[in-house]
Amino acid sequence: MSLPTMLVAFARYSRDGSFAVLGANLRFTLVMAAGSVAGAVLGGLLLGVFPDLVLIPALALILLVSAVRLARHD
């Protein structure tokens, strides 16, 4: 389901020039991309190490903390 949504969003943002901000903030973009790749790899490796009963609440807590921080951000 997410692939069609992402493709439509990519097409729309490409048409209106919204991706120009990524080029203007290239260092930030590269750091975020590297963090995403590292997080995906680390998460994949940890999946076989920790049981679901530990991982799911831990991920839920991370998302909750992120949402609260985002809501408080000015």
Secondary structure by P-SEA (a helix, b strand, c coil): caaaaaaaaaaaaaaaccaaaaaaaaaaaaaaaaaaaaaaaaaaaaccccccccaaaaaaaaaaaaaaaaaacc
